[in-house]
Every structure is written in C-alpha cells, then in structure tokens.
C-alpha cells in the first residue's frame, strides 16, 4: 500500500462541484491499494503517517506529528499511484488492487483513521474528484508498506 503525503495549510476535495471533504492545517493523503495488500499494510501505513514528525515545533524544526498538532487528515483514493511507466508512454495500472479490493482497503483505512484521529475527511472512492490544496513548505513525502513475501 502506498501514499503520497502532503503537509497542507488547507485542502478541499470536490465531486461534481460540491465540496465533500475539507481540512485546515494537516495532511492530504493520496492513497493507493496495490495487489497483495491487506488490512495489515493499511494499518501500518496509517500508524506511520499519524506519527510522522513533519510539522514544525516552536524552534522551527520538523519535530511534531499530526497527532501532536491535532491537524486534519484528508484521505483521497488515487489508484494512479500504482502507475508503471516502464513499458512506454501509456501508464499501466496492473499493480493497483482490483476496484472492489481497493474500495474495501480504502474504507478500512478511513475507518481506522477515524477511530485513531479526531479530524478526518475523505474524497469519494472511484469518483472524478478535484483536489485543491495549499502545500505547506512544500512538504511532500511518499510512503509505502510492502506486503511480506
């Protein structure tokens, strides 16, 4: 399972012109379930990103986590993170989990996030979304948890 994490001053996701998720300062998480991923990978990824120390402390050093700051978490599904561009100019997405499995793992991740963190917003799985963000820093970090084996 992989994610692209962006520290944001604010972020919003829209579907068909209506806002369905919005946060102030926090993390925008673009989330991709890949073939072979399971709940264990989702749980490990969530634990890592909640504790990732990428927010500034009083001295201006990246030393605080999302849990420390109480910032928002906006989780948006993005299967295109599984793109393989090694075979030409058209990306292949065969590494992405099938839609039903991807949805199940996305929903699991969101449920676990809501149980662990007070401010969680989401996009809509499989929808055509417009994501607006103000990247803070900018800070953008890829995270990947690989299934064993």
VEXSEDO-814796 format. One record per residue (C-alpha): residue number from 1; residue in three letters; z, y, x. Coordinates in nm, 3 decimals. Layout:
residues N
num->NUM	residuo->ala	pz->Z	py->Y	px->X
...
This chain:
residues 149
num->1	residuo->unk	pz->0.000	py->0.000	px->0.000
num->2	residuo->unk	pz->-0.080	py->0.339	px->0.133
num->3	residuo->unk	pz->-0.016	py->0.700	px->0.050
num->4	residuo->unk	pz->-0.116	py->1.041	px->0.170
num->5	residuo->unk	pz->0.192	py->1.263	px->0.152
num->6	residuo->unk	pz->0.157	py->1.640	px->0.136
num->7	residuo->unk	pz->0.452	py->1.875	px->0.156
num->8	residuo->unk	pz->0.383	py->2.138	px->-0.107
num->9	residuo->unk	pz->0.515	py->2.470	px->-0.227
num->10	residuo->unk	pz->0.381	py->2.366	px->-0.569
num->11	residuo->unk	pz->0.139	py->2.116	px->-0.718
num->12	residuo->unk	pz->-0.021	py->2.057	px->-1.056
num->13	residuo->unk	pz->-0.242	py->1.783	px->-1.197
num->14	residuo->unk	pz->-0.470	py->1.833	px->-1.497
num->15	residuo->unk	pz->-0.664	py->1.590	px->-1.715
num->16	residuo->unk	pz->-0.930	py->1.729	px->-1.950
num->17	residuo->unk	pz->-0.800	py->2.081	px->-1.891
num->18	residuo->unk	pz->-0.438	py->2.013	px->-1.983
num->19	residuo->unk	pz->-0.151	py->2.007	px->-1.733
num->20	residuo->unk	pz->0.010	py->1.664	px->-1.730
num->21	residuo->unk	pz->0.222	py->1.695	px->-1.414
num->22	residuo->unk	pz->0.370	py->1.986	px->-1.224
num->23	residuo->unk	pz->0.627	py->2.035	px->-0.948
num->24	residuo->unk	pz->0.757	py->2.321	px->-0.740
num->25	residuo->unk	pz->0.851	py->2.262	px->-0.376
num->26	residuo->unk	pz->0.839	py->1.893	px->-0.284
num->27	residuo->unk	pz->0.588	py->1.619	px->-0.213
num->28	residuo->unk	pz->0.249	py->1.538	px->-0.359
num->29	residuo->unk	pz->0.187	py->1.167	px->-0.312
num->30	residuo->unk	pz->-0.167	py->1.031	px->-0.339
num->31	residuo->unk	pz->-0.101	py->0.658	px->-0.389
num->32	residuo->unk	pz->-0.330	py->0.358	px->-0.336
num->33	residuo->unk	pz->-0.252	py->-0.006	px->-0.401
num->34	residuo->unk	pz->-0.462	py->-0.245	px->-0.194
num->35	residuo->unk	pz->-0.547	py->-0.612	px->-0.236
num->36	residuo->unk	pz->-0.247	py->-0.826	px->-0.146
num->37	residuo->unk	pz->0.008	py->-0.553	px->-0.215
num->38	residuo->unk	pz->0.309	py->-0.627	px->-0.429
num->39	residuo->unk	pz->0.626	py->-0.466	px->-0.553
num->40	residuo->unk	pz->0.791	py->-0.511	px->-0.213
num->41	residuo->unk	pz->0.531	py->-0.285	px->-0.049
num->42	residuo->unk	pz->0.568	py->-0.027	px->-0.327
num->43	residuo->unk	pz->0.947	py->-0.029	px->-0.288
num->44	residuo->unk	pz->0.926	py->0.003	px->0.093
num->45	residuo->unk	pz->0.680	py->0.291	px->0.068
num->46	residuo->unk	pz->0.898	py->0.475	px->-0.183
num->47	residuo->unk	pz->1.211	py->0.428	px->0.030
num->48	residuo->unk	pz->1.027	py->0.560	px->0.336
num->49	residuo->unk	pz->0.888	py->0.870	px->0.168
num->50	residuo->unk	pz->1.216	py->0.965	px->-0.001
num->51	residuo->unk	pz->1.390	py->0.961	px->0.338
num->52	residuo->unk	pz->1.106	py->1.106	px->0.548
num->53	residuo->unk	pz->1.251	py->1.409	px->0.723
num->54	residuo->unk	pz->0.969	py->1.661	px->0.688
num->55	residuo->unk	pz->1.148	py->1.960	px->0.532
num->56	residuo->unk	pz->1.295	py->2.238	px->0.741
num->57	residuo->unk	pz->1.668	py->2.273	px->0.793
num->58	residuo->unk	pz->1.850	py->2.606	px->0.850
num->59	residuo->unk	pz->1.729	py->2.607	px->1.212
num->60	residuo->unk	pz->1.365	py->2.565	px->1.104
num->61	residuo->unk	pz->1.338	py->2.206	px->1.230
num->62	residuo->unk	pz->1.190	py->1.924	px->1.022
num->63	residuo->unk	pz->1.518	py->1.752	px->0.963
num->64	residuo->unk	pz->1.562	py->1.721	px->0.584
num->65	residuo->unk	pz->1.423	py->1.463	px->0.342
num->66	residuo->unk	pz->1.307	py->1.502	px->-0.017
num->67	residuo->unk	pz->1.639	py->1.354	px->-0.123
num->68	residuo->unk	pz->1.823	py->1.616	px->0.086
num->69	residuo->unk	pz->1.630	py->1.906	px->-0.068
num->70	residuo->unk	pz->1.609	py->1.776	px->-0.426
num->71	residuo->unk	pz->1.244	py->1.882	px->-0.438
num->72	residuo->unk	pz->0.987	py->1.748	px->-0.679
num->73	residuo->unk	pz->0.772	py->1.439	px->-0.640
num->74	residuo->unk	pz->0.422	py->1.435	px->-0.793
num->75	residuo->unk	pz->0.265	py->1.088	px->-0.782
num->76	residuo->unk	pz->-0.112	py->1.064	px->-0.831
num->77	residuo->unk	pz->-0.310	py->0.738	px->-0.814
num->78	residuo->unk	pz->-0.603	py->0.753	px->-0.573
num->79	residuo->unk	pz->-0.789	py->0.427	px->-0.507
num->80	residuo->unk	pz->-1.035	py->0.611	px->-0.280
num->81	residuo->unk	pz->-0.774	py->0.599	px->-0.002
num->82	residuo->unk	pz->-0.890	py->0.238	px->0.040
num->83	residuo->unk	pz->-1.242	py->0.355	px->0.131
num->84	residuo->unk	pz->-1.422	py->0.165	px->0.405
num->85	residuo->unk	pz->-1.697	py->0.378	px->0.559
num->86	residuo->unk	pz->-1.780	py->0.147	px->0.848
num->87	residuo->unk	pz->-2.087	py->-0.005	px->0.684
num->88	residuo->unk	pz->-2.294	py->0.304	px->0.619
num->89	residuo->unk	pz->-2.283	py->0.628	px->0.427
num->90	residuo->unk	pz->-2.164	py->0.497	px->0.092
num->91	residuo->unk	pz->-1.793	py->0.403	px->0.093
num->92	residuo->unk	pz->-1.687	py->0.057	px->-0.014
num->93	residuo->unk	pz->-1.366	py->0.023	px->-0.211
num->94	residuo->unk	pz->-1.326	py->-0.354	px->-0.189
num->95	residuo->unk	pz->-0.986	py->-0.313	px->-0.018
num->96	residuo->unk	pz->-0.846	py->-0.142	px->-0.330
num->97	residuo->unk	pz->-0.645	py->-0.355	px->-0.569
num->98	residuo->unk	pz->-0.828	py->-0.451	px->-0.890
num->99	residuo->unk	pz->-0.764	py->-0.191	px->-1.165
num->100	residuo->unk	pz->-0.508	py->-0.398	px->-1.360
num->101	residuo->unk	pz->-0.308	py->-0.477	px->-1.047
num->102	residuo->unk	pz->-0.340	py->-0.120	px->-0.920
num->103	residuo->unk	pz->-0.208	py->0.015	px->-1.251
num->104	residuo->unk	pz->0.083	py->-0.231	px->-1.251
num->105	residuo->unk	pz->0.185	py->-0.134	px->-0.897
num->106	residuo->unk	pz->0.140	py->0.238	px->-0.967
num->107	residuo->unk	pz->0.359	py->0.212	px->-1.278
num->108	residuo->unk	pz->0.618	py->0.012	px->-1.082
num->109	residuo->unk	pz->0.621	py->0.277	px->-0.807
num->110	residuo->unk	pz->0.666	py->0.557	px->-1.062
num->111	residuo->unk	pz->0.945	py->0.372	px->-1.247
num->112	residuo->unk	pz->1.129	py->0.310	px->-0.920
num->113	residuo->unk	pz->1.077	py->0.673	px->-0.816
num->114	residuo->unk	pz->1.223	py->0.796	px->-1.146
num->115	residuo->unk	pz->1.523	py->0.569	px->-1.101
num->116	residuo->unk	pz->1.583	py->0.699	px->-0.747
num->117	residuo->unk	pz->1.493	py->1.069	px->-0.769
num->118	residuo->unk	pz->1.566	py->1.335	px->-1.032
num->119	residuo->unk	pz->1.231	py->1.522	px->-1.036
num->120	residuo->unk	pz->0.922	py->1.300	px->-1.073
num->121	residuo->unk	pz->0.591	py->1.398	px->-1.230
num->122	residuo->unk	pz->0.269	py->1.198	px->-1.241
num->123	residuo->unk	pz->-0.102	py->1.202	px->-1.286
num->124	residuo->unk	pz->-0.277	py->0.958	px->-1.519
num->125	residuo->unk	pz->-0.393	py->0.628	px->-1.373
num->126	residuo->unk	pz->-0.771	py->0.591	px->-1.383
num->127	residuo->unk	pz->-0.834	py->0.939	px->-1.524
num->128	residuo->unk	pz->-1.060	py->1.206	px->-1.382
num->129	residuo->unk	pz->-0.794	py->1.446	px->-1.252
num->130	residuo->unk	pz->-0.794	py->1.788	px->-1.095
num->131	residuo->unk	pz->-0.511	py->1.830	px->-0.848
num->132	residuo->unk	pz->-0.410	py->2.180	px->-0.744
num->133	residuo->unk	pz->-0.168	py->2.226	px->-0.459
num->134	residuo->unk	pz->-0.032	py->2.474	px->-0.213
num->135	residuo->unk	pz->0.020	py->2.270	px->0.103
num->136	residuo->unk	pz->0.335	py->2.392	px->0.277
num->137	residuo->unk	pz->0.298	py->2.405	px->0.654
num->138	residuo->unk	pz->0.049	py->2.248	px->0.620
num->139	residuo->unk	pz->0.221	py->1.912	px->0.644
num->140	residuo->unk	pz->0.010	py->1.606	px->0.556
num->141	residuo->unk	pz->0.122	py->1.256	px->0.658
num->142	residuo->unk	pz->-0.039	py->0.918	px->0.594
num->143	residuo->unk	pz->0.196	py->0.626	px->0.519
num->144	residuo->unk	pz->0.101	py->0.261	px->0.500
num->145	residuo->unk	pz->0.304	py->-0.050	px->0.428
num->146	residuo->unk	pz->0.114	py->-0.370	px->0.501
num->147	residuo->unk	pz->0.199	py->-0.699	px->0.330
num->148	residuo->unk	pz->0.328	py->-0.967	px->0.567
num->149	residuo->unk	pz->0.086	py->-1.226	px->0.693
